[in-house]
Amino acid sequence: MTDEVRPGPATGPGAVSAWVRATDTGVRLTVACDGEVVLDGIPLGFSLDGVEFGLNPEPAGVVERTVRDRFRARSGKAVGEHHYEHRETVRTFREAGVEWQVILRTGPDGVAVRYALPALDGTALLTGDRTAVTLPAEARSWVLDYQTWYETPRFGAGTAELPSGAYGFPFLTRLDATRHVLVTESGIDGRFSGAHAEVGEPGAAGGRTLRFAPADEAVEVTRGLVTPWRVFLVGTLSRLVSSLFVDELAPPAAPELEEATWVRPGRAAWSWWSDFYSGAQVEKQKHFVDVAASLGWEHLLIDCGWEETWVPEIVAYASRRGVQVHLWTIWRDLNSPEDLRKLALWRSWGVAGIKVDFMESESKDRYRWYDTILAETARLGLMVNFHGSVIPRGWGRAFPQVIGYEAIRGAEYYVFFENQALTAAHNVIQPFTRNVVGGMDATPVAFGAANRTTSDGHELGLSVAFECGITHFADHVDAYTARPLAARFLAELAPWWEETVLLTGDPDEHAVVARRSGDRWFVGGIATGGARALHVPFDLIGVGADAQVWVVGDASPATGEVPATGLAETTTTAGDGIDVEVARDGGFVAIVAPAGTPLFRAVPRPVQSQPAVHPAVAEVGPDGTATITTEAGARMRLPAGWTAHRDGEDGRTAHRDGAEGWVVRPDRSLAPGRLGVVTVERDGDGGVPVVAHARVVRPLTPGDHALSDLPMIAFVNDDGPVERDQSNGAGNPGDGRPMRVAGEGFARGLGTAPYSEARFHLGGHADAFTGAVGVDDESTGVARVGVLGDGRELFTAVVEAGKPVTAFTVDVRGVQTLCLRSETATPDDTGVHVDWVDTTLRVASTSR
């Protein structure tokens, strides 16, 4: 006997409908498209404490409703307000003394199911999921071998060729000539674990079963929802590429995030890929800012190697050009309440976002960590880019500050695996699979990649064919300016998209994607296989025949070179479409603009004046406060626990120059000799704050103080940061070795690489500075060194590898700023490392 509830007829081309029925073989789901069944007999249910539910249920009720809602996308394939309508059916069953539910959602693009236990008393263990779909014997699928960070290559295979095993979502299968199913998940949080696809051995008819396999063998659940949505997007490729169904299924954003105008999609310069240790070099980061601003880009990502001493400096420098700074970090460094305070600290400097890396897990515990990071970055107003991460499952709606995820084998694989270069075939599959479900930080346009087989046109085409809330371009900014056509296009490239349309494509051959911003469409085409002409129709985007089309593609598409280098441009009109010649594994980009409108509109970002703030270093007085003067109308951003108010009894004191005084009270945790950074800001280009900084220092107390315990107010160093209590490393903070000079080891001091300067604030409180200096045994060469007080040389010496340290004692009474300086003695002394060892400041009195 069958218990079945069918929905009313779905309408419109490609309309999807679905229904759940209780049969003699269990609870089953059927999905139809255009009135024709495309997925039938999908088993539904789960295992609870080892008992399987869904095999012999007793129907206990049906509730149907229409879900109408809206959300505002701040980034993604279609920025703006979206309204949607879903049909929802909740089927309640009783089985083995337990009441459980199937919740079915049907939208224009697909179907989703999830399970609930509405009357569970206490907790239970979810130990399996029965949801499974049969892949037809004649089908073809595009998949990737499962890995918790989703960075294996994607490939296509027929059902019979597909090895049994684990595959990552989204999983795409072609059902017939035009219709496809994309299987994935949505609506996940720390109550659940993620799942992947398990494909079994071929059945009697040659089909294969794809089932949902949760990452955790057992997940503790409570009353209510017990699984995320299991999602089946159904339809043509163009419908899937444009779909927002995964986001529609996600929970709504909190009210305070509905107007998260601080989320700023755009384009980013990123130096790590082209210059591995450049994240430790502030001057190199300034160059990336300068070029990014000249191209009109919005962001700078500083990857591993940054040091907190100079991050405020680069934030202020970039802000004058309307460029916002994002910092890389590792998830385990944000894995405790104490560690989470770093986020508030970085935000107080004016940092706009974080790239957090290496989560590499689908477990419930890791999703609970995600919940914490999502909530804290939302509270602080920090954008977040997840790397080494899970795939998107709707967070773009629930947490609009999430502007990207990696979860793809992207351009970084050229850095680590030169003999495993990315293939054009891998790239072409992405717009139909991974990028359907959310932003994809593949770091495209890697002209300088070693062993690259894709053409220059293909690389440039990735800038549009791939979508991410913030697109981080892989190559050195100079690689783009050296290619004027690439630089011109990347300057014109819109920072966000209001509409996404697949113009033509097939996961095995090519993808041509159009994305609209305002009245212009940007087109990216990428192909795999031999040189050929791609026909690009424009009927789906409704541009007139007289629309202007500027195309940049492969300069020599017919030569068959691998890869084809060089770019060429063509200007034409849209007509009834255009034909573009591409090289082997080639591609192109295009801009389509209405006739009579400007085709090129990019302008460099202007240089703005910095807010005035004085002094640069302010000391905390006996009353526990410091006084800072800013320009009138400026705002102040403080570290957590700090307070500030405008000077004067009326809360506002005007100075002769129109400036304002502020009284700043640090948190009590600010120890003697330590400093905090106060950020002064005002609105700048496009509402992005322009910032300046002042440092607030609590004076040293009487006694001896190891210099390596004290914060620097600035440093310059030839190779990475100045290291504390270790020799100079290769480029990241804390990557040095124990200091050793002429065979003698030292536990305390500073490791530097000339040319270097390390500056410390003394404020006139110290009496003497003692220590020794020499060349670390890990290097060779000769260096000139000096100790400076307020720019005046107090001690100088020449130190040489293999010789013992040179000791010094320096009178620093009255000195405000102490500087340790080293430089190579000759041009041949490259790579010399200088150790300042046992460096100690003596403070006799605080009366001065």
TAQUI-V203683 format. One record per pair of residues at least 6 apart in sequence whose ideal C-beta (glycine too) atoms are under 6 Angstrom apart, sorted by the first residue. I is the first residue (numbers start at 1). J is the second residue. If there is no record, write none. Layout:
I/J ; I/J
This chain:
2/21 ; 2/23 ; 3/22 ; 3/59 ; 4/21 ; 5/62 ; 6/19 ; 7/17 ; 7/19 ; 10/17 ; 14/235 ; 14/239 ; 16/33 ; 16/110 ; 16/234 ; 17/32 ; 18/31 ; 18/106 ; 18/111 ; 19/30 ; 20/29 ; 20/91 ; 20/102 ; 20/104 ; 21/28 ; 22/57 ; 22/59 ; 26/43 ; 26/54 ; 26/55 ; 27/44 ; 27/45 ; 27/54 ; 27/57 ; 28/41 ; 29/42 ; 29/44 ; 30/37 ; 30/40 ; 31/38 ; 31/39 ; 31/111 ; 33/179 ; 33/234 ; 38/175 ; 38/179 ; 39/133 ; 42/133 ; 43/130 ; 43/132 ; 44/54 ; 44/102 ; 44/131 ; 45/53 ; 45/54 ; 45/130 ; 46/53 ; 46/115 ; 46/129 ; 47/127 ; 47/128 ; 48/124 ; 49/124 ; 49/125 ; 50/127 ; 51/96 ; 53/95 ; 53/100 ; 54/130 ; 57/93 ; 57/95 ; 58/94 ; 60/92 ; 60/93 ; 60/94 ; 61/92 ; 62/91 ; 63/90 ; 64/89 ; 65/88 ; 67/86 ; 67/88 ; 68/85 ; 70/83 ; 71/82 ; 71/397 ; 72/81 ; 73/79 ; 74/260 ; 74/263 ; 74/400 ; 75/265 ; 75/403 ; 75/469 ; 76/396 ; 77/467 ; 77/497 ; 77/500 ; 78/499 ; 78/500 ; 79/496 ; 79/498 ; 80/498 ; 84/248 ; 86/105 ; 86/107 ; 87/106 ; 88/105 ; 89/104 ; 90/101 ; 90/103 ; 91/102 ; 92/101 ; 93/100 ; 99/119 ; 100/117 ; 101/116 ; 102/113 ; 103/114 ; 104/113 ; 105/112 ; 107/245 ; 109/233 ; 109/239 ; 109/243 ; 109/245 ; 110/232 ; 110/233 ; 110/234 ; 110/245 ; 111/232 ; 112/229 ; 112/231 ; 112/249 ; 113/230 ; 114/227 ; 114/229 ; 115/226 ; 115/227 ; 116/225 ; 117/226 ; 120/223 ; 123/220 ; 123/222 ; 124/221 ; 125/218 ; 125/220 ; 126/219 ; 126/221 ; 126/226 ; 127/218 ; 129/212 ; 131/212 ; 131/230 ; 132/209 ; 132/211 ; 133/210 ; 134/207 ; 134/209 ; 135/159 ; 135/173 ; 135/207 ; 135/208 ; 135/210 ; 136/207 ; 137/159 ; 137/205 ; 137/206 ; 137/207 ; 139/159 ; 139/173 ; 139/174 ; 140/158 ; 140/174 ; 141/173 ; 142/156 ; 142/172 ; 142/429 ; 142/433 ; 142/507 ; 143/167 ; 143/171 ; 144/152 ; 144/154 ; 144/168 ; 145/152 ; 146/166 ; 146/167 ; 146/168 ; 146/196 ; 148/360 ; 148/361 ; 148/362 ; 149/360 ; 149/388 ; 150/168 ; 150/391 ; 150/407 ; 151/409 ; 153/409 ; 153/426 ; 154/426 ; 154/429 ; 156/508 ; 159/208 ; 162/199 ; 164/199 ; 164/200 ; 164/201 ; 166/196 ; 166/198 ; 167/197 ; 168/196 ; 169/184 ; 170/182 ; 170/184 ; 170/433 ; 170/437 ; 171/183 ; 171/197 ; 172/182 ; 172/432 ; 172/433 ; 173/181 ; 174/180 ; 175/181 ; 178/236 ; 181/232 ; 181/234 ; 182/233 ; 182/240 ; 183/232 ; 184/231 ; 184/437 ; 185/228 ; 185/393 ; 186/229 ; 186/231 ; 186/246 ; 186/249 ; 186/250 ; 186/393 ; 186/394 ; 187/228 ; 187/229 ; 187/249 ; 187/250 ; 187/394 ; 188/228 ; 188/393 ; 189/371 ; 190/367 ; 190/368 ; 190/371 ; 192/228 ; 193/214 ; 193/215 ; 193/216 ; 193/219 ; 193/362 ; 193/363 ; 193/364 ; 194/215 ; 194/362 ; 194/390 ; 195/212 ; 195/213 ; 195/214 ; 196/213 ; 197/210 ; 198/211 ; 198/213 ; 199/208 ; 199/210 ; 200/209 ; 202/208 ; 212/230 ; 215/362 ; 215/363 ; 216/363 ; 216/364 ; 219/364 ; 229/249 ; 233/240 ; 233/243 ; 233/245 ; 237/432 ; 237/502 ; 238/502 ; 240/436 ; 241/502 ; 242/500 ; 246/394 ; 246/437 ; 247/394 ; 247/396 ; 247/397 ; 250/394 ; 250/397 ; 250/398 ; 251/398 ; 253/398 ; 253/400 ; 257/378 ; 257/400 ; 260/400 ; 262/381 ; 263/400 ; 263/401 ; 265/469 ; 265/495 ; 265/496 ; 266/298 ; 266/299 ; 266/470 ; 266/495 ; 267/297 ; 267/298 ; 267/471 ; 268/299 ; 268/301 ; 268/470 ; 268/472 ; 269/288 ; 269/292 ; 269/300 ; 269/477 ; 270/301 ; 270/472 ; 271/278 ; 271/288 ; 272/279 ; 272/303 ; 273/474 ; 274/475 ; 274/476 ; 277/305 ; 277/731 ; 278/284 ; 279/302 ; 279/303 ; 279/304 ; 279/305 ; 279/306 ; 280/305 ; 280/720 ; 280/721 ; 280/731 ; 282/310 ; 282/314 ; 285/302 ; 285/314 ; 286/317 ; 288/300 ; 288/477 ; 289/300 ; 289/318 ; 289/323 ; 291/477 ; 292/323 ; 293/321 ; 293/323 ; 293/605 ; 294/604 ; 295/490 ; 295/491 ; 296/491 ; 296/602 ; 296/605 ; 298/495 ; 299/324 ; 299/470 ; 300/318 ; 300/323 ; 300/325 ; 301/326 ; 301/472 ; 302/327 ; 303/328 ; 304/328 ; 304/732 ; 305/731 ; 305/732 ; 306/327 ; 307/721 ; 307/733 ; 309/712 ; 309/715 ; 311/349 ; 312/349 ; 312/677 ; 312/693 ; 315/325 ; 315/349 ; 315/350 ; 316/691 ; 316/692 ; 316/693 ; 318/325 ; 319/690 ; 319/691 ; 320/607 ; 320/608 ; 320/610 ; 320/690 ; 321/605 ; 322/605 ; 322/685 ; 322/688 ; 324/352 ; 325/351 ; 326/352 ; 326/353 ; 326/355 ; 327/351 ; 327/354 ; 328/355 ; 329/354 ; 329/356 ; 330/357 ; 330/358 ; 331/356 ; 331/358 ; 331/359 ; 333/339 ; 334/340 ; 340/376 ; 343/376 ; 343/380 ; 344/380 ; 344/640 ; 345/639 ; 347/380 ; 347/382 ; 348/637 ; 348/639 ; 349/677 ; 349/679 ; 350/679 ; 350/691 ; 352/383 ; 353/382 ; 353/383 ; 354/382 ; 354/384 ; 355/385 ; 355/387 ; 357/387 ; 357/388 ; 358/388 ; 359/366 ; 359/388 ; 359/389 ; 360/388 ; 362/390 ; 374/399 ; 377/384 ; 377/401 ; 378/399 ; 378/401 ; 383/401 ; 383/403 ; 384/401 ; 384/402 ; 385/403 ; 385/404 ; 385/441 ; 386/405 ; 387/406 ; 389/405 ; 389/406 ; 389/407 ; 391/407 ; 392/405 ; 392/437 ; 392/438 ; 395/402 ; 396/402 ; 396/438 ; 403/469 ; 403/470 ; 404/439 ; 404/441 ; 404/468 ; 404/469 ; 404/470 ; 406/441 ; 408/434 ; 408/440 ; 408/442 ; 410/442 ; 410/443 ; 411/443 ; 411/446 ; 411/474 ; 414/446 ; 414/449 ; 418/450 ; 418/451 ; 421/451 ; 421/452 ; 424/454 ; 424/528 ; 424/585 ; 425/528 ; 427/526 ; 428/511 ; 428/526 ; 428/528 ; 429/507 ; 431/465 ; 431/511 ; 431/513 ; 432/507 ; 434/440 ; 435/467 ; 439/468 ; 439/469 ; 440/466 ; 440/468 ; 441/468 ; 442/466 ; 443/472 ; 443/474 ; 444/462 ; 444/463 ; 444/466 ; 445/459 ; 445/462 ; 445/463 ; 445/473 ; 446/474 ; 446/475 ; 447/459 ; 447/475 ; 447/479 ; 448/475 ; 448/479 ; 452/563 ; 453/562 ; 453/563 ; 453/585 ; 454/563 ; 454/585 ; 455/554 ; 455/563 ; 455/564 ; 455/583 ; 455/585 ; 455/586 ; 456/565 ; 456/567 ; 457/553 ; 457/554 ; 457/586 ; 457/587 ; 457/588 ; 458/526 ; 458/585 ; 458/586 ; 458/587 ; 460/486 ; 460/589 ; 461/524 ; 461/525 ; 461/526 ; 461/587 ; 461/588 ; 461/589 ; 463/493 ; 464/515 ; 464/522 ; 464/524 ; 464/589 ; 465/511 ; 465/513 ; 465/524 ; 465/526 ; 480/486 ; 480/487 ; 480/490 ; 481/487 ; 485/552 ; 485/567 ; 485/569 ; 489/552 ; 489/589 ; 491/602 ; 492/602 ; 494/517 ; 497/515 ; 497/517 ; 498/516 ; 499/516 ; 500/515 ; 501/514 ; 501/540 ; 501/541 ; 502/513 ; 503/512 ; 503/514 ; 503/536 ; 503/537 ; 504/512 ; 505/511 ; 505/512 ; 510/527 ; 511/526 ; 512/525 ; 512/536 ; 513/524 ; 514/521 ; 514/523 ; 514/541 ; 515/522 ; 519/594 ; 520/591 ; 520/593 ; 521/541 ; 521/592 ; 522/591 ; 523/590 ; 524/589 ; 525/534 ; 525/587 ; 525/588 ; 526/587 ; 527/582 ; 527/586 ; 527/587 ; 528/585 ; 530/584 ; 531/557 ; 531/558 ; 531/560 ; 531/583 ; 531/584 ; 533/579 ; 533/581 ; 534/580 ; 534/582 ; 535/577 ; 535/579 ; 536/577 ; 536/578 ; 537/577 ; 538/574 ; 538/577 ; 543/574 ; 543/592 ; 545/574 ; 545/575 ; 546/573 ; 546/595 ; 547/574 ; 547/592 ; 547/594 ; 547/595 ; 548/593 ; 548/599 ; 549/572 ; 549/574 ; 549/590 ; 549/592 ; 550/571 ; 550/591 ; 550/599 ; 551/570 ; 551/588 ; 551/590 ; 552/567 ; 552/569 ; 552/589 ; 553/580 ; 553/588 ; 554/564 ; 554/582 ; 554/583 ; 554/586 ; 555/566 ; 555/567 ; 555/568 ; 556/564 ; 557/581 ; 557/582 ; 557/583 ; 560/584 ; 562/584 ; 564/583 ; 580/588 ; 593/599 ; 608/684 ; 608/690 ; 610/692 ; 611/631 ; 611/634 ; 611/680 ; 611/682 ; 611/692 ; 612/631 ; 613/630 ; 613/680 ; 613/692 ; 613/694 ; 614/629 ; 616/694 ; 617/695 ; 617/761 ; 618/626 ; 618/628 ; 618/694 ; 618/696 ; 619/697 ; 619/699 ; 619/763 ; 620/626 ; 620/698 ; 624/665 ; 625/663 ; 625/665 ; 626/664 ; 626/696 ; 627/663 ; 628/662 ; 628/664 ; 628/694 ; 629/659 ; 629/661 ; 630/660 ; 630/680 ; 631/659 ; 632/658 ; 632/660 ; 634/680 ; 634/682 ; 635/681 ; 636/644 ; 636/680 ; 637/679 ; 638/644 ; 639/676 ; 641/667 ; 642/666 ; 642/667 ; 643/665 ; 644/662 ; 644/664 ; 645/663 ; 646/652 ; 646/660 ; 646/662 ; 647/653 ; 647/661 ; 647/663 ; 653/661 ; 664/696 ; 666/676 ; 666/696 ; 670/676 ; 670/698 ; 672/698 ; 672/700 ; 672/701 ; 673/700 ; 673/705 ; 673/710 ; 675/695 ; 675/697 ; 675/711 ; 676/696 ; 677/693 ; 677/695 ; 678/694 ; 678/696 ; 679/691 ; 679/693 ; 680/692 ; 681/689 ; 681/691 ; 682/690 ; 684/690 ; 695/713 ; 697/761 ; 699/763 ; 699/765 ; 700/765 ; 700/843 ; 702/843 ; 704/840 ; 704/842 ; 705/841 ; 706/748 ; 706/840 ; 707/839 ; 708/724 ; 708/725 ; 708/748 ; 708/749 ; 708/750 ; 710/760 ; 712/758 ; 713/759 ; 713/761 ; 714/759 ; 715/722 ; 715/758 ; 716/757 ; 717/752 ; 717/753 ; 717/756 ; 718/753 ; 718/755 ; 719/728 ; 719/753 ; 720/729 ; 720/731 ; 721/733 ; 722/750 ; 722/752 ; 722/758 ; 723/729 ; 723/736 ; 723/751 ; 725/748 ; 726/736 ; 726/751 ; 727/736 ; 727/737 ; 727/739 ; 727/751 ; 727/776 ; 727/778 ; 727/833 ; 728/736 ; 728/751 ; 728/752 ; 728/753 ; 728/833 ; 729/735 ; 729/736 ; 736/751 ; 738/745 ; 739/746 ; 739/749 ; 739/835 ; 740/777 ; 741/774 ; 741/805 ; 741/835 ; 742/803 ; 742/804 ; 746/837 ; 748/838 ; 749/835 ; 749/836 ; 749/837 ; 749/839 ; 750/836 ; 751/835 ; 752/822 ; 752/834 ; 753/833 ; 754/783 ; 754/822 ; 754/823 ; 754/824 ; 754/834 ; 755/823 ; 756/822 ; 757/819 ; 757/821 ; 758/820 ; 759/817 ; 759/819 ; 760/818 ; 762/815 ; 762/818 ; 764/814 ; 764/816 ; 764/848 ; 765/843 ; 766/812 ; 766/841 ; 766/843 ; 767/813 ; 767/842 ; 767/844 ; 768/842 ; 769/810 ; 769/812 ; 769/841 ; 770/809 ; 770/840 ; 771/836 ; 771/838 ; 771/839 ; 772/805 ; 772/807 ; 772/837 ; 772/838 ; 773/785 ; 773/799 ; 773/806 ; 773/836 ; 774/799 ; 774/805 ; 774/835 ; 775/799 ; 775/801 ; 775/832 ; 776/833 ; 776/835 ; 779/831 ; 779/832 ; 779/833 ; 780/801 ; 781/801 ; 781/829 ; 781/832 ; 782/800 ; 782/825 ; 782/829 ; 783/799 ; 783/822 ; 783/824 ; 783/825 ; 783/832 ; 783/834 ; 784/798 ; 784/823 ; 784/825 ; 785/797 ; 785/799 ; 785/822 ; 786/793 ; 786/796 ; 786/821 ; 787/794 ; 787/795 ; 787/810 ; 788/819 ; 789/812 ; 789/815 ; 790/815 ; 790/816 ; 790/817 ; 794/810 ; 795/808 ; 795/810 ; 797/806 ; 799/806 ; 820/836 ; 822/834 ; 824/832
